[in-house]
Amino acid sequence: MDWLWAAPLPAITVRDLADALPEYAYTTLATVLDRLVQKGMVRSELDGRTKRYTTVGSRGRHTAVLMYDALTADADPTVALQRFVESLDDSQAAILRQALQGSERRRRRPPG
């Protein structure tokens, strides 16, 4: 995923990826891309007979999904959230505070 997010082209082929990552077999990369499509992280489309792959979201969106999945997998995410907050530096905590305040304001707005 790191390579896909940083890819110089908007859509890449398995060959593009294999050329950039020669330590991996072409078939392995093709399998990984197909699995990422199945997971909804990557989109594929046919360009003639060639499949082209693009990411579905940004690295930040992906991280948010992973965080959400980890928190919802636990019946009581209190400890995980507390440890996470304790690990933040001041600037990260400020960003989190802003996000929480914005989220709170959106929830208080009347519908319409």
Backbone as a chain_set.jsonl record, in Angstrom:
{"seq": "MDWLWAAPLPAITVRDLADALPEYAYTTLATVLDRLVQKGMVRSELDGRTKRYTTVGSRGRHTAVLMYDALTADADPTVALQRFVESLDDSQAAILRQALQGSERRRRRPPG", "coords": {"N": [[0.828, -1.187, 0.0], [1.979, 1.221, 0.719], [3.649, 1.798, -1.462], [1.746, 2.064, -3.485], [0.288, 4.332, -2.638], [2.241, 6.231, -2.961], [2.778, 6.117, -5.608], [3.901, 7.227, -8.824], [2.154, 7.378, -10.902], [-1.361, 7.746, -11.658], [-2.804, 5.38, -11.92], [-1.739, 2.051, -11.723], [-0.033, -0.798, -13.137], [0.393, -4.356, -12.699], [2.869, -4.949, -13.721], [4.186, -2.44, -13.537], [4.428, -2.292, -10.764], [5.941, -4.594, -10.26], [8.304, -3.921, -11.569], [9.134, -1.834, -9.944], [9.468, -3.101, -7.539], [11.493, -5.337, -7.55], [12.291, -7.465, -5.97], [10.169, -9.054, -5.405], [8.046, -11.632, -6.659], [6.305, -11.485, -9.765], [3.823, -12.831, -9.907], [3.179, -13.016, -7.206], [2.812, -10.318, -6.517], [0.631, -9.748, -8.172], [-1.315, -11.36, -7.004], [-1.472, -10.194, -4.441], [-2.405, -7.612, -5.106], [-4.934, -8.306, -6.187], [-6.141, -9.343, -3.88], [-6.213, -7.049, -2.313], [-8.043, -5.617, -3.785], [-10.332, -7.191, -3.331], [-10.639, -6.671, -0.616], [-11.446, -4.096, -0.708], [-9.673, -1.996, -0.687], [-8.256, -1.264, -2.86], [-8.898, -0.419, -6.236], [-9.714, -1.899, -9.34], [-9.455, -1.684, -12.895], [-10.165, -2.5, -16.276], [-7.993, -1.836, -18.927], [-8.024, -2.072, -22.008], [-6.526, -5.087, -22.41], [-5.212, -5.028, -20.101], [-5.01, -4.828, -16.59], [-5.517, -2.084, -14.478], [-4.621, -0.524, -11.462], [-5.803, 1.363, -8.698], [-5.64, 3.238, -5.644], [-8.229, 3.207, -3.189], [-8.653, 4.978, -1.146], [-7.01, 7.48, 0.901], [-3.867, 7.273, 2.715], [-4.336, 8.187, 5.3], [-7.116, 7.759, 5.567], [-7.169, 4.982, 5.423], [-5.704, 4.329, 7.728], [-7.464, 5.326, 9.659], [-9.624, 3.568, 9.305], [-8.427, 1.15, 10.102], [-7.904, 1.759, 12.795], [-10.52, 2.135, 13.744], [-11.585, -0.437, 13.28], [-9.97, -1.933, 15.053], [-10.757, -0.847, 17.517], [-13.506, -1.432, 17.603], [-13.467, -4.144, 17.694], [-12.98, -4.852, 20.239], [-14.715, -5.495, 23.225], [-14.688, -3.673, 25.297], [-13.265, -0.844, 24.718], [-11.957, 1.009, 26.313], [-9.417, 0.972, 27.718], [-7.613, 0.755, 25.586], [-8.143, 3.152, 24.202], [-7.433, 5.013, 26.195], [-4.675, 4.467, 26.509], [-3.81, 5.085, 23.949], [-4.359, 7.864, 23.8], [-2.626, 8.753, 25.804], [-0.228, 8.331, 24.556], [0.07, 10.297, 22.679], [1.695, 13.207, 21.349], [1.924, 16.734, 22.175], [1.051, 18.273, 19.923], [-0.338, 16.387, 18.402], [-2.337, 15.712, 20.229], [-3.708, 18.128, 20.316], [-4.764, 18.218, 17.719], [-6.467, 16.015, 17.871], [-8.24, 16.924, 19.854], [-9.428, 19.101, 18.477], [-10.703, 17.687, 16.405], [-12.535, 16.147, 17.872], [-14.097, 18.179, 19.017], [-15.19, 19.356, 16.712], [-16.657, 17.185, 15.758], [-18.478, 16.904, 17.821], [-19.904, 19.316, 17.594], [-21.122, 18.935, 15.086], [-22.84, 16.822, 15.678], [-24.643, 18.032, 17.365], [-26.087, 19.782, 15.805], [-29.263, 20.64, 14.442], [-31.179, 18.446, 12.325], [-31.432, 18.928, 8.783]], "CA": [[0.0, 0.0, 0.0], [2.849, 2.402, 0.741], [4.088, 2.099, -2.825], [0.586, 2.526, -4.259], [-0.028, 5.711, -2.261], [3.307, 7.109, -3.451], [3.008, 5.84, -7.031], [3.949, 8.42, -9.664], [1.039, 7.337, -11.865], [-2.653, 7.619, -10.97], [-3.188, 3.966, -11.949], [-0.552, 1.244, -12.027], [-0.222, -2.186, -13.537], [1.236, -5.289, -11.942], [4.223, -4.791, -14.277], [4.754, -1.247, -12.905], [4.778, -2.642, -9.392], [7.032, -5.576, -10.319], [9.524, -3.193, -11.931], [9.537, -1.026, -8.79], [9.773, -4.002, -6.424], [11.985, -6.552, -8.211], [12.539, -8.562, -5.023], [8.953, -9.858, -5.308], [7.62, -12.275, -7.906], [5.174, -10.865, -10.458], [2.583, -13.51, -9.514], [2.893, -12.644, -5.817], [2.268, -8.961, -6.54], [-0.705, -9.821, -8.779], [-2.196, -11.929, -5.98], [-1.661, -9.188, -3.396], [-3.295, -6.576, -5.64], [-6.29, -8.855, -6.269], [-6.679, -9.423, -2.509], [-6.511, -5.683, -1.891], [-9.305, -5.281, -4.464], [-11.383, -7.894, -2.59], [-10.802, -5.997, 0.679], [-11.962, -2.763, -0.935], [-8.632, -0.995, -0.493], [-7.745, -0.93, -4.184], [-9.885, -0.583, -7.309], [-9.084, -2.289, -10.605], [-10.262, -1.515, -14.104], [-9.493, -2.996, -17.47], [-7.569, -0.885, -19.947], [-7.724, -3.075, -23.031], [-6.366, -6.38, -21.743], [-4.38, -4.785, -18.919], [-5.67, -4.308, -15.399], [-4.87, -0.948, -13.821], [-5.029, -0.473, -10.064], [-5.7, 2.635, -7.981], [-6.07, 3.141, -4.256], [-9.588, 3.68, -2.96], [-8.584, 6.102, -0.226], [-5.689, 7.943, 1.302], [-3.217, 6.576, 3.825], [-5.043, 8.597, 6.508], [-8.401, 7.05, 5.607], [-6.861, 3.585, 5.729], [-5.327, 4.282, 9.141], [-8.689, 5.514, 10.436], [-10.392, 2.323, 9.235], [-7.747, 0.178, 10.956], [-8.134, 2.151, 14.187], [-11.917, 1.841, 14.043], [-11.729, -1.895, 13.357], [-9.333, -2.397, 16.284], [-11.563, -0.424, 18.661], [-14.805, -2.109, 17.626], [-13.24, -5.576, 17.934], [-12.872, -5.015, 21.691], [-15.98, -5.198, 23.887], [-14.474, -2.47, 26.103], [-12.051, -0.212, 24.187], [-11.526, 2.085, 27.206], [-7.975, 0.924, 27.972], [-6.918, 1.052, 24.327], [-8.277, 4.587, 23.95], [-6.628, 5.74, 27.183], [-3.254, 4.305, 26.163], [-3.588, 5.829, 22.719], [-4.319, 9.289, 24.134], [-1.393, 8.983, 26.575], [0.94, 8.233, 23.672], [0.088, 11.439, 21.764], [2.442, 14.404, 21.748], [1.031, 17.888, 22.333], [0.417, 18.684, 18.662], [-1.308, 15.353, 18.043], [-3.469, 15.854, 21.158], [-4.471, 19.306, 19.876], [-5.518, 17.804, 16.527], [-7.543, 15.145, 18.336], [-9.218, 17.795, 20.521], [-10.168, 19.814, 17.417], [-11.572, 16.728, 15.717], [-13.626, 15.807, 18.782], [-14.975, 19.349, 19.13], [-15.922, 19.45, 15.448], [-17.604, 16.081, 15.717], [-19.513, 17.229, 18.797], [-20.74, 20.376, 17.009], [-21.937, 18.343, 14.008], [-23.896, 15.993, 16.273], [-25.632, 18.897, 18.035], [-26.874, 20.53, 14.812], [-30.549, 20.013, 14.08], [-31.196, 17.94, 10.941], [-32.11, 19.767, 7.808]], "C": [[0.873, 1.251, 0.0], [3.271, 2.794, -0.673], [2.931, 2.637, -3.649], [0.239, 3.973, -3.925], [0.997, 6.686, -2.819], [3.548, 6.96, -4.954], [2.971, 7.119, -7.865], [2.803, 8.493, -10.672], [-0.273, 7.21, -11.111], [-3.151, 6.173, -10.918], [-1.966, 3.169, -12.389], [-0.954, -0.154, -12.476], [0.634, -3.066, -12.631], [2.681, -5.158, -12.425], [4.911, -3.572, -13.674], [5.253, -1.579, -11.497], [5.951, -3.62, -9.357], [8.353, -4.908, -10.696], [10.052, -2.379, -10.747], [9.979, -1.889, -7.61], [10.298, -5.339, -6.958], [12.261, -7.725, -7.267], [11.322, -9.472, -4.846], [8.58, -10.421, -6.674], [6.384, -11.571, -8.461], [3.858, -11.486, -9.982], [2.193, -13.181, -8.074], [2.251, -11.262, -5.767], [0.862, -8.934, -7.134], [-1.716, -10.355, -7.762], [-2.491, -10.907, -4.892], [-2.606, -8.091, -3.881], [-4.732, -7.075, -5.726], [-6.926, -8.973, -4.884], [-7.017, -8.039, -1.968], [-7.792, -5.176, -2.552], [-10.462, -5.922, -3.689], [-11.662, -7.23, -1.246], [-11.333, -4.577, 0.533], [-10.95, -1.65, -0.757], [-8.079, -0.467, -1.811], [-8.86, -1.202, -5.19], [-9.119, -1.014, -8.561], [-10.041, -2.012, -11.751], [-9.449, -2.002, -15.289], [-9.212, -1.853, -18.426], [-7.097, -1.758, -21.108], [-7.681, -4.428, -22.351], [-5.563, -6.239, -20.458], [-5.218, -4.252, -17.769], [-4.842, -3.162, -14.838], [-5.476, -0.81, -12.432], [-4.834, 0.929, -9.495], [-6.16, 2.423, -6.544], [-7.472, 3.725, -4.124], [-9.568, 4.912, -2.061], [-7.152, 6.453, 0.103], [-5.119, 7.068, 2.421], [-3.947, 6.914, 5.135], [-6.379, 7.888, 6.669], [-8.185, 5.594, 5.989], [-6.512, 3.423, 7.206], [-6.568, 4.414, 10.025], [-9.538, 4.241, 10.444], [-9.757, 1.258, 10.133], [-7.975, 0.48, 12.433], [-9.567, 1.818, 14.606], [-12.138, 0.336, 14.207], [-11.141, -2.437, 14.654], [-10.187, -2.044, 17.499], [-12.898, -1.15, 18.734], [-14.669, -3.617, 17.838], [-13.201, -5.878, 19.432], [-14.202, -4.64, 22.337], [-15.875, -3.936, 24.745], [-13.171, -1.806, 25.657], [-11.462, 0.877, 25.078], [-10.02, 2.104, 27.388], [-7.198, 1.283, 26.714], [-6.979, 2.545, 24.028], [-7.429, 5.403, 24.924], [-5.139, 5.653, 26.842], [-2.909, 5.084, 24.906], [-3.434, 7.316, 23.021], [-3.041, 9.621, 24.904], [-0.154, 8.993, 25.687], [1.08, 9.436, 22.739], [0.997, 12.547, 22.27], [1.46, 15.578, 21.754], [0.324, 18.278, 21.031], [-0.616, 17.654, 18.205], [-2.549, 15.44, 18.939], [-4.338, 17.046, 20.759], [-5.321, 18.971, 18.654], [-6.698, 16.933, 16.934], [-8.633, 15.962, 19.027], [-10.079, 18.533, 19.492], [-11.155, 18.884, 16.716], [-12.77, 16.358, 16.584], [-14.608, 16.961, 18.923], [-15.802, 19.523, 17.858], [-16.988, 18.386, 15.334], [-18.778, 16.353, 16.653], [-20.459, 18.302, 18.243], [-21.643, 19.821, 15.917], [-23.083, 17.516, 14.578], [-24.99, 16.844, 16.918], [-26.498, 19.674, 17.057], [-28.198, 19.841, 14.56], [-30.502, 19.541, 12.635], [-31.882, 18.936, 10.014], [-31.204, 20.628, 7.136]], "O": [[0.537, 2.238, -0.654], [3.254, 3.971, -1.035], [3.112, 3.568, -4.433], [-0.072, 4.758, -4.821], [0.668, 7.835, -3.116], [4.434, 7.614, -5.506], [2.125, 7.987, -7.648], [2.523, 9.556, -11.227], [-0.302, 6.625, -10.029], [-3.842, 5.788, -9.975], [-1.251, 3.563, -13.31], [-2.066, -0.617, -12.223], [1.487, -2.576, -11.892], [3.613, -5.246, -11.625], [6.091, -3.641, -13.331], [6.354, -1.195, -11.102], [6.848, -3.491, -8.524], [9.407, -5.294, -10.192], [11.262, -2.248, -10.566], [10.775, -1.45, -6.78], [9.623, -6.361, -6.834], [12.446, -8.854, -7.721], [11.417, -10.528, -4.221], [8.771, -9.776, -7.705], [5.525, -11.118, -7.705], [2.898, -10.773, -9.688], [1.007, -13.079, -7.76], [1.264, -11.055, -5.06], [0.0, -8.192, -6.663], [-2.838, -9.858, -7.674], [-3.638, -10.769, -4.466], [-3.509, -7.684, -3.15], [-5.657, -6.344, -5.375], [-8.122, -8.728, -4.732], [-8.0, -7.877, -1.244], [-8.539, -4.401, -1.955], [-11.465, -5.26, -3.421], [-12.804, -7.226, -0.785], [-11.639, -3.922, 1.53], [-11.323, -0.479, -0.685], [-7.513, 0.624, -1.875], [-9.667, -2.113, -5.005], [-8.008, -0.546, -8.807], [-11.26, -2.092, -11.604], [-8.22, -1.928, -15.302], [-10.074, -1.017, -18.697], [-5.927, -2.134, -21.184], [-8.677, -4.874, -21.781], [-5.269, -7.236, -19.798], [-6.031, -3.345, -17.945], [-3.619, -3.257, -14.735], [-6.684, -0.958, -12.248], [-3.835, 1.594, -9.771], [-6.969, 1.539, -6.263], [-7.847, 4.633, -4.866], [-10.404, 5.801, -2.22], [-6.209, 5.808, -0.356], [-5.819, 6.231, 2.991], [-4.153, 6.04, 5.976], [-6.737, 7.466, 7.769], [-8.938, 5.038, 6.789], [-6.973, 2.486, 7.857], [-6.707, 3.701, 11.019], [-10.106, 3.88, 11.474], [-10.464, 0.544, 10.844], [-8.211, -0.429, 13.228], [-9.795, 1.282, 15.69], [-12.793, -0.107, 15.151], [-11.74, -3.305, 15.289], [-10.325, -2.856, 18.414], [-13.374, -1.451, 19.829], [-15.656, -4.291, 18.132], [-13.37, -7.026, 19.843], [-14.76, -3.585, 22.036], [-16.857, -3.211, 24.904], [-12.096, -2.153, 26.148], [-10.561, 1.598, 24.651], [-9.398, 3.155, 27.228], [-6.227, 2.038, 26.777], [-5.973, 3.14, 23.642], [-6.781, 6.371, 24.526], [-4.43, 6.659, 26.884], [-1.834, 5.676, 24.812], [-2.489, 7.954, 22.555], [-2.439, 10.67, 24.674], [0.858, 9.602, 26.036], [2.106, 9.58, 22.075], [1.066, 12.801, 23.472], [0.298, 15.422, 21.379], [-0.869, 18.58, 21.04], [-1.662, 18.025, 17.673], [-3.673, 15.265, 18.468], [-5.564, 16.981, 20.854], [-6.473, 19.395, 18.565], [-7.8, 17.089, 16.408], [-9.82, 15.72, 18.811], [-11.303, 18.585, 19.618], [-12.302, 19.256, 16.466], [-13.892, 16.266, 16.088], [-15.819, 16.746, 18.946], [-16.997, 19.811, 17.934], [-18.095, 18.652, 14.868], [-19.928, 16.067, 16.32], [-21.675, 18.203, 18.407], [-22.811, 20.199, 15.832], [-24.179, 17.51, 14.019], [-26.14, 16.414, 17.004], [-27.551, 20.18, 17.445], [-28.264, 18.615, 14.472], [-29.852, 20.172, 11.802], [-32.782, 19.676, 10.412], [-31.615, 21.406, 6.275]]}, "num_chains": 1, "name": "protein.A"}
